[in-house]
Amino acid sequence: MTIHISTHGDVLRHAGKRAAIAAGMTILMTATTLLLHLGTDFSATVTVGYIIGFGLCIATLISAMVSGALSYRSALLMQELTLTRSELSRISQTDQLTGLFNRRGFDDAAVLALTSARKRSVPVTVFLCDIDHFKSINDRFGHESGDKVLVEVADVLRQLARREGVLVARYGGEEFAGLLVGVTRDQAEQYAEQVRTTCAAREIPIGENLERVTISLGFTVSCADAELSELMRIADRALYAAKHRGRDRVVQADDHSLAA
């Protein structure tokens, strides 16, 4: 049975019902046990010490059983609440179309990754990539086809991320973000090129045709104690340069960009 508790009055009523149930069960079980053990002859003579000792034992046992049963029920409700909160948190941090992190989820996970990288004194790479001419895709084929392109690009990122241990997200619209920890500048560039070429090679079924899309990608590598917002700004500047230079390419931010 589902329990709905939304106000303080509901809390008090629920607690009162539990207390009444516990008290009632304790009285009923104690009385039943005494009758079964001592019989129904109320004129029988027994010592006070026997009654006290027997009563304490029975009351303790019954109290433990009742409280255990009620605690088990409460624990089940707490488990359900914890799982529900966990699922809501996951949903709030996940892009529903692609299944990747959304911007909020990425930012939260990236901050933790940056903190860990600083403690280990290892470099961090942040990249941003953007689907080229995405508006034209939507205009030519419709938003449903545009969504299909987003899903396909996300699938490329997901597969490569699993292999390379990269944090990836749909950062907004047709833009995706990623974060790598502990790789060199050359390794970061190789990964970025792999993402670009894999996306360009994928054929996406749209209508009766197979279409190819390209992405532009900008990234920065930092060994400094830069904040995530600063790294994202620099990667975005590199992405803009990739777009400006003709798209379908990777551009790395200069070292001095961190101080800009």
C-alpha positions as CSV (number, residue, x, y, z in Angstrom):
1,M,0.0,0.0,0.0
2,T,1.4,3.4,-1.0
3,I,1.8,5.9,1.8
4,H,1.4,9.6,1.0
5,I,3.1,12.0,3.5
6,S,3.2,15.6,2.3
7,T,2.4,17.7,5.4
8,H,3.5,17.8,9.1
9,G,0.0,16.6,10.0
10,D,0.5,13.5,7.8
11,V,3.7,12.8,9.7
12,L,2.0,13.1,13.1
13,R,-0.9,10.9,12.0
14,H,1.5,8.3,10.5
15,A,3.6,8.2,13.7
16,G,0.4,8.0,15.9
17,K,-0.9,5.1,13.9
18,R,2.4,3.3,14.2
19,A,2.5,3.8,18.0
20,A,-1.1,2.6,18.3
21,I,-0.4,-0.5,16.3
22,A,2.7,-1.2,18.3
23,A,0.9,-0.8,21.6
24,G,-2.1,-2.8,20.5
25,M,0.0,-5.7,19.2
26,T,2.1,-5.7,22.4
27,I,-1.0,-5.9,24.7
28,L,-2.7,-8.5,22.5
29,M,0.4,-10.8,22.3
30,T,1.2,-10.4,26.0
31,A,-2.3,-11.2,27.1
32,T,-2.4,-14.2,24.7
33,T,0.9,-15.6,25.9
34,L,-0.1,-15.2,29.6
35,L,-3.4,-17.0,29.1
36,L,-1.8,-19.8,27.2
37,H,0.9,-20.2,29.8
38,L,-1.0,-19.6,33.0
39,G,-4.5,-20.7,31.9
40,T,-7.8,-19.0,32.4
41,D,-8.2,-19.6,36.1
42,F,-8.0,-16.1,37.4
43,S,-8.2,-17.3,41.0
44,A,-5.0,-19.4,40.7
45,T,-2.2,-18.4,43.0
46,V,1.2,-17.5,41.6
47,T,4.1,-15.6,43.2
48,V,4.7,-11.9,42.4
49,G,8.3,-12.6,41.5
50,Y,7.2,-15.2,38.9
51,I,4.7,-12.8,37.3
52,I,7.3,-10.0,37.2
53,G,10.0,-12.2,35.7
54,F,7.7,-13.9,33.2
55,G,6.1,-10.6,32.3
56,L,9.4,-8.9,31.7
57,C,10.6,-11.7,29.5
58,I,7.4,-11.8,27.4
59,A,7.2,-8.0,27.2
60,T,10.8,-7.8,26.0
61,L,10.4,-10.5,23.4
62,I,7.1,-9.1,22.1
63,S,8.5,-5.5,22.1
64,A,11.5,-6.7,20.1
65,M,9.3,-8.5,17.6
66,V,6.9,-5.6,17.1
67,S,9.6,-2.9,16.9
68,G,11.6,-5.2,14.5
69,A,8.6,-5.6,12.2
70,L,7.8,-1.9,12.2
71,S,11.4,-1.0,11.7
72,Y,11.7,-3.4,8.8
73,R,8.7,-1.7,7.2
74,S,10.2,1.7,7.8
75,A,13.5,0.6,6.3
76,L,11.7,-0.6,3.2
77,L,10.1,2.8,2.8
78,M,13.5,4.5,3.3
79,Q,15.0,2.3,0.7
80,E,12.3,3.2,-1.7
81,L,12.8,6.9,-1.0
82,T,16.5,6.6,-1.4
83,L,16.2,4.8,-4.8
84,T,13.6,7.4,-5.9
85,R,15.9,10.3,-5.0
86,S,18.8,8.6,-6.8
87,E,16.7,8.1,-9.9
88,L,15.5,11.7,-9.8
89,S,19.0,12.9,-9.4
90,R,20.1,10.8,-12.4
91,I,17.3,12.1,-14.5
92,S,18.1,15.7,-13.6
93,Q,21.6,15.2,-14.8
94,T,20.9,13.2,-18.0
95,D,20.0,14.5,-21.5
96,Q,16.9,12.6,-22.3
97,L,17.5,12.4,-26.1
98,T,21.1,11.1,-26.1
99,G,21.5,9.5,-22.7
100,L,24.7,11.5,-22.1
101,F,25.2,13.9,-19.2
102,N,23.4,17.2,-19.6
103,R,25.1,20.5,-18.8
104,R,24.3,20.2,-15.1
105,G,25.5,16.7,-14.8
106,F,28.7,17.4,-16.7
107,D,29.6,20.4,-14.6
108,D,29.1,18.5,-11.4
109,A,31.2,15.5,-12.5
110,A,33.8,17.8,-14.1
111,V,34.4,19.7,-10.9
112,L,35.0,16.5,-9.0
113,A,37.4,15.3,-11.8
114,L,39.3,18.6,-11.6
115,T,39.7,18.4,-7.9
116,S,41.1,14.9,-8.2
117,A,43.5,16.0,-11.0
118,R,44.8,18.8,-8.9
119,K,45.5,16.5,-6.0
120,R,47.4,14.1,-8.3
121,S,49.1,17.0,-10.2
122,V,48.1,15.6,-13.6
123,P,46.9,17.5,-16.7
124,V,43.3,18.1,-17.6
125,T,41.9,18.4,-21.1
126,V,38.6,20.0,-21.9
127,F,37.0,20.0,-25.3
128,L,33.9,21.3,-27.0
129,C,32.6,20.1,-30.3
130,D,29.8,21.3,-32.5
131,I,27.9,19.7,-35.4
132,D,28.6,21.6,-38.6
133,H,25.7,23.2,-40.4
134,F,23.2,21.6,-37.9
135,K,20.6,24.3,-38.6
136,S,20.7,23.4,-42.3
137,I,20.1,19.7,-41.4
138,N,17.0,20.7,-39.4
139,D,15.8,22.9,-42.2
140,R,16.4,20.3,-45.0
141,F,15.2,17.2,-43.2
142,G,13.2,18.3,-40.2
143,H,13.8,18.3,-36.5
144,E,13.2,14.5,-36.2
145,S,16.2,13.9,-38.5
146,G,18.2,16.5,-36.5
147,D,17.5,14.5,-33.4
148,K,18.7,11.4,-35.1
149,V,22.0,13.1,-36.0
150,L,22.4,14.2,-32.4
151,V,21.9,10.6,-31.2
152,E,24.4,9.3,-33.7
153,V,27.1,11.8,-32.8
154,A,26.4,11.1,-29.1
155,D,26.8,7.4,-29.8
156,V,30.3,8.0,-31.3
157,L,31.3,10.0,-28.2
158,R,29.9,7.4,-25.8
159,Q,31.8,4.6,-27.5
160,L,35.1,6.4,-27.6
161,A,34.6,7.7,-24.1
162,R,34.2,4.2,-22.7
163,R,37.4,3.1,-24.4
164,E,39.4,6.2,-23.4
165,G,37.8,7.0,-20.0
166,V,36.4,10.3,-21.0
167,L,33.6,12.3,-19.4
168,V,31.2,13.4,-22.1
169,A,28.0,15.4,-22.3
170,R,25.5,17.1,-24.5
171,Y,26.3,20.6,-23.4
172,G,23.4,22.3,-25.2
173,G,21.8,22.2,-28.6
174,E,24.2,20.6,-31.0
175,E,27.2,21.2,-28.8
176,F,29.0,18.4,-26.9
177,A,31.6,18.7,-24.2
178,G,34.3,16.3,-22.8
179,L,36.9,16.1,-20.1
180,L,40.0,13.9,-20.0
181,V,42.3,13.5,-17.1
182,G,46.0,12.5,-17.1
183,V,46.7,12.6,-20.9
184,T,49.4,14.5,-22.7
185,R,48.8,17.2,-25.2
186,D,49.6,14.9,-28.1
187,Q,47.3,12.2,-26.7
188,A,44.5,14.8,-26.4
189,E,44.9,15.9,-30.0
190,Q,44.9,12.3,-31.2
191,Y,41.6,11.6,-29.3
192,A,40.0,14.8,-30.7
193,E,41.0,13.8,-34.2
194,Q,39.6,10.3,-33.7
195,V,36.3,11.8,-32.6
196,R,36.2,14.0,-35.6
197,T,37.1,11.4,-38.2
198,T,34.8,8.8,-36.6
199,C,31.9,11.2,-36.8
200,A,32.7,12.1,-40.4
201,A,32.8,8.4,-41.4
202,R,29.5,7.5,-39.9
203,E,26.6,7.2,-42.3
204,I,23.3,8.3,-40.8
205,P,20.1,7.0,-42.4
206,I,17.8,10.0,-43.0
207,G,14.7,9.2,-45.0
208,E,15.8,7.1,-48.0
209,N,19.4,8.4,-48.0
210,L,22.6,7.9,-46.0
211,E,23.9,11.2,-44.8
212,R,27.3,12.1,-43.4
213,V,27.9,15.0,-40.9
214,T,31.1,16.6,-39.7
215,I,32.0,18.3,-36.4
216,S,34.3,21.0,-35.4
217,L,36.3,20.6,-32.2
218,G,38.3,22.9,-29.9
219,F,40.2,21.8,-26.9
220,T,42.6,23.0,-24.2
221,V,45.1,21.2,-22.0
222,S,45.9,22.7,-18.6
223,C,48.3,21.8,-15.8
224,A,47.3,24.9,-13.9
225,D,44.7,25.3,-11.2
226,A,42.2,26.7,-13.7
227,E,38.5,26.7,-12.9
228,L,36.1,24.7,-15.0
229,S,34.4,27.9,-16.3
230,E,37.8,29.2,-17.5
231,L,38.7,26.0,-19.3
232,M,35.3,25.9,-21.0
233,R,35.7,29.5,-22.1
234,I,39.1,28.7,-23.6
235,A,37.8,25.5,-25.3
236,D,34.9,27.5,-26.7
237,R,37.4,30.0,-28.2
238,A,39.2,27.2,-29.9
239,L,35.9,25.8,-31.2
240,Y,35.1,29.2,-32.6
241,A,38.5,29.2,-34.4
242,A,37.8,25.8,-35.9
243,K,34.5,27.0,-37.2
244,H,36.1,30.2,-38.6
245,R,38.8,28.2,-40.4
246,G,36.4,26.1,-42.4
247,R,34.8,23.6,-40.0
248,D,35.5,19.8,-39.9
249,R,38.7,20.3,-38.0
250,V,40.4,20.3,-34.6
251,V,41.9,23.4,-33.1
252,Q,43.9,23.5,-29.9
253,A,44.0,26.5,-27.7
254,D,47.4,28.2,-27.2
255,D,49.1,27.8,-23.8
256,H,48.9,31.5,-23.2
257,S,45.1,31.3,-23.4
258,L,44.9,30.4,-19.8
259,A,46.2,33.8,-18.8
260,A,44.0,35.6,-21.3
